[in-house]
């Protein structure tokens, strides 16, 4: 009887994990799969690039704005129940995007899809916290990090294969059956009841504690640095180092590939060594990687860039697994959705900071607004200065982490 019960519990956990992995894959796929379709959409709707850009920006904006709300709703009405609602919204909005007859309706569908993705990402992290054993929590967070990297990396490749064969509508249509499969996996899972409302209402009004605020601040800074590599990297490689588009794309693929390979090992390290140690080690690698990005490529070219990314990216995966584990490990059951939402919000805010503020720093450091006409030496110098600033941001994150660690025993 006990053996049968154990087998049943393991099957439910496996089913939950499969559903959460597929949900995270869908949400991360949605962030990148439409990017490659922008030229096709501009031609299909006879619209300028600034207008079709809303197809990408609308998704990211909705994902960012809705993340904390999704977590709070999940805490109040049940994580799994609201996760199912997110899957339903994601499937319906994906279908709406696929059949959209005009650009405004496509943008509206993408905004709804981004809101659905916020439920999938935020509540998926909280549900994984509930499904995983305490001694395997780091591994579970590492798995989600791997899947997120896989979805983001797979999006442009998948879109590039599908659009020539079936048109731009197919990139949204193919997400519908995947969402339906995830929804079917979720329907039979236990845990759909909502928590007690009186207790939850009080928790929803509570401010994050000092430890969580430190996790959120570090999360924002690290995300800004990672986005800096994605914004500056293509210009650095193509204009500064003079690489062809093919070689630039190949060099840029090193980061996502390393992320996919290092996510689960990073989670295992958290379970074995503890979140605090791994978080510190991840930040050290991130600082070293940023410094190497500033120094090595001007000296030895694209090989130096790849070497720096090979240091930076595992550091990010170690940090992400450790920081998410630390933030969620001590969180009460009725607060996990909100905590996950705050983690998602801080990460997305960091991505926006990296794309805007750090992008502006790079542009000014390279000598002006028109990077296309800037000399390779100016591009290289601007990138080096920007990556040095990124290293400073990681040093600030290390100081916040060290301060939080000193205060923890006294709390």
N, C-alpha and C positions, 0 to 999 in steps of 0.2 A: 504493500500500500504506500509506504513511504517512498520506495523507489519510483513508483508510478507518479506520485505527487511531484517528486524532484524532476522527473522527466517532463511533466506537464509545465512546471514553472520554467524550466530551461527553454522549452519550445515557445512559451509566451514571451520570454525575454528575447529570444532570437527573432521572433516575429516583430516585436517592438523595435528592436535594433534595425532590422531590415526596413521597416516603415520610416524610421527617423533618418536613416542613411539616404533613402530615396527622396525624402522631403528636403533634406539639406542639399542634395544634388540638384533638385529642381530649382530651389531658390538661388543657388550660386550660378547655375546655368543661365537663369534669367538675367543675371547681372551682366553677362558678357556675350550672349548669343546674338543679340540685336546689333551690336557694334559694327560687325562686318557687313550688315545689311543696309547701313545708312546711305551709301551711294546708290544702291538699288532703289531704296525708298524715295530718295530725292528725284530719281528719274520717273518712278511710278506715279508719284503725286505731283510732279512738276513743281516742287517746292525747293527753296534754298536750304543749304546745309544747316543754317541756324534754326530753321523750323523743324527739320527732321531730327535734329539733336534731342528734341524733347522726348523722343521715343526712348532714349537711354536715360536722360536726366529725370523724366517723370517717374520711372521705375525706382531709381535710386533715392529720389526725394521721398516717395511714398514709403519705401522700405525704412528710411531713417526716421521719418516723422511718426510712423505707426508702431515702431518697435516697442517703446515703453508702454503705449496703450495696449498693445497685444499682450504684453506680460501682465499688466494689471487685470485685464479682462480674464486672462487664463487663471490667475490666482482667485478671482472672485467666482467664476462660473465653472471651473474645472479645466485643467491643462489639456487633457486628452480631448474633451468635448470641443474646446475652442480650436485645438489643432485640426480636428476633422473639419470644422468650419473653414479654417484657413485653406485646407486642401480643396474643399469645394469651391471656394472663391478663386483659388489659383487656377483650377481646371476650367471654370466658367469664363474667367477673364482671358485665359489663353485661347479658348475657342473664339471669344469675341474679337481678340486681336487678329486671329487668322482670317476672319471674315469681314473685318472692318472695311467699309467702302470709301472712307475718307481719312485723311491724316489726323484731324481732330478726334475722331472716334477711335483711331488706333492709339493715340496718346492717352485717351481716357481709359482704354482697356489696359494699357501698360501701367497706368497709375493704380488701377484696381489689382493688377497682377503683383505690383510691388507691395501693396498692402497685404495681399495673401502671403507673399514671401516673408513678410515681417512675422506673421503668425508661425510660419514653418520654421524659420531660423530661431526665433526667440523661444517659442514653446518647445521646439525640438531639443534645444539645449537643456531646458528645465526638465523635460521628460527623460532625457538621457541620464540626468542626475538621479532621478528616481529609479530608473531601471537598472543602473549599474550598482554593483557591490561597492562598498566604501574602499576596499583595497584595489579595485579596478577602475576607480573613477577617472584617474589620469589617462588610462588607456582609452576610456570612452570619449573623453574630450579630445584626445589625439586623433581618434578615428573620425570625429566630426571635422577636425581641422584638415585631415587628409581629403575627405570628401568635398569640403568646401573648395580646396585648392584644385581638385580634379574637375569640379564643375566649372570653375572660372577658367581653367586652362582649356577645357574641352569645348567651351562655347564657340570661340572663333573658328576652331577647326571644323566642328560639326556644321556650323553655319556656312562655312566656305564650301563644304561638300554638298549640302542640301540645296542651297539657293540656285546653283546652275542646273540642277536636275529637276527641281519642283517649284522654284520660285520662292519669294520671300515669305509668303503665307505659311509655307511648310515648316519654317523654323518655330512658329508658334503652335501650329497644329500638332507637331510631334510631342509637345509637352503635355497634351491632353491625356493620352492613354497612360503616360507615366504617372500623372497625378491621380488618375482613376485607380491604378494598381495600388498606389500608396493609400488611397482612401479605403479600398477593400481590405487591405492589411490592417488598417486602423479600426474598422468597424467591429471586429470581434474581440478587441482587446478590453480587459477590465480597467476600471479606474476613471469612468466617465462622470462620476457624481461630483457635484460642486462642493467645496468646503463650506463650513459654517459661515454664514454671511456676517454675523456680528463680529467674530474674530477677524475676518478678512478685511472688513471695512476699516478697522483700527490700523491694521498693518499697511493698508494702501496709503494711509495718510502719513505714515512714518517716513522720516528722512533717512537716507542711507547713512550707515555708521562710518566712523573714520577709516576703518580698514577697507571697507568697500569703496569709499571715495578715493583712496590711494590706488586700488585696483583699476578704477575707472580712469583716473588721471594718467596712469602709466599706459593703459590700453590706448588712450587717445594719442599720446606721444608716439608710441611704437607704430600705430597705424599710419600716422602722418609720415613717418620715415619710410615705411614700406610703399606708400603711394608715391613718394618722391622718386623712388627707383623706377616706378612704372611711367612717370611723367617725364623725368629727365633722361632715363635710359635710352629711349629711341633716338633723341637728338644727339646725345653723347656718342652713341655708336655710329649713327649714320653721318652726322655733320662733323663731329669732332674727330672721330677715328676713321672716317671715310669708308665705312663698310657698305656693301650693296644691300638692298632691301632683303634679299634672301638670307644673307649672313646676319643682318640685324635681327631678323625674326628668329633665326637659330640661336643666337646669343641670348635673346630675351626669353626663349623657352627654357633656359637652364633653371631659372628660379622656380617656375611652376613644377618642373620635373622633380627638383630636389624637395619641394614642399610635399609632393605626393609620396615620395619615398621616406621622408623623415617624420611624418605626422604621428603614426602609430608608435615608432620607437621613442619619440618624445614623450608620448603618454605613458609608456612603460617606465621611462626614467622618472617621471613624476611619482608613479606608484612605488618605485623602489627607493628613491632618494628623498622624496618629500617635495611638496610644491615650492617651499621657500628656497631651497638650494637650487632647484632647476630654474626657477624664475631668475635668480641672480646670475646663473650661468648663461641663460639665454640672453640677458641684457648685456653681459660682457661680450658675447659673440656678435650681437647686433652693433655695439659700439665699435668693435674691431672691424666688422664688415663695412660699416660706413666710412671709417678712416681708410680702409684699403681701397674703397671705391674712389676716394679722393686722390689717392697716391699711385696705385698700381697701373690703371689704364694709360695715363700719360707716359708711363715709363716703358711698359711692355705690351701695350695694345689690348686687343680683345681678350687675350689669355688672362691678363690682369683683371679685366672686368669679370670674367667667369670665375676666377679664383676668389674674388671678393664676394660675389654672389653665393659661392659655395660655403662661405663663412657666415654671411648675413642670414641666409634663408633657414638653415637649421636652428640658428639662434631665435628666429621668429617663431618657428614651430615649438621649440622648447618653451619660449615665453608664453605663447598662446595657450598651450596645454596646461602649464602651471598656473597662469593667471586665472583662467576660467575655473580650474579646479579649486584654487584658493577662494575665489569669490563665491562659488556655489557649495563648497564642502560644509561650511558652517551656517548655511542659510536654512531657515525653517521651511517646512513643506509649503506653507501658505504664502511664502514670499519668493519662491524660486522663479516664477514667471516674471515678476517685476525685476528681480536681479538680472535675469537673462536679458530682459529688455534694455536695462541700463547698460549692460555690456555691449549689446548690439548698437545702441545709440552712441556710446563713446567711441566704438570702433568706426562707425560711419562718419561721425564728426571728425575723427582723425583723418579719414580718407579725404574728406572735403578740404580739411586744412592743408593736407599734403598737396592736393591738386591745385588749390588756389594760392595760398600764401607761399608755399615752397616753390610752386611754379613761377610765381612772380619774382621771388628771390633769384631763381635761375635766369629768368629773362633779363632782369636788371644787371646781374653779375656778368652776363654774356655781352652786355653793352648796348641793349636797346630792345625795341618792340618787335622788330622783324628778324626773327632767328634764321629765316631762310637766306638772308644776305650776310649774316655774320660770318666772320672768318673762322676756320676750324680752331685756331688757337684761342679765340675768344670763347667759343663754345666749350672747349676743354677747360679753360680757366673758370668759366662760370659754373660748370658742372662740379669741378673740384671744390669750389667755395660752397656750393649748395650742399654737397655731401659732408663737408666739414661741419656745417650748421646742423645737418642731420645727426652727426655724431654728438654734438652738443645737446641736442634734444634727448638722446639716449642717456647721456650723463645726468641730465636733470631727472629722467625717469629712475635712474639708479639711486639718486639721492632721495627721491620720494620713497622708493622701495626700502632703502636702508632705514629711513626715519620710521616708516610703518613697522618694520621688524623690531626696532628698538622699543617702540611703544606697546607692542603686542603682549609681552609678558606682564606688563604693569596693568593691562586692562582687566 
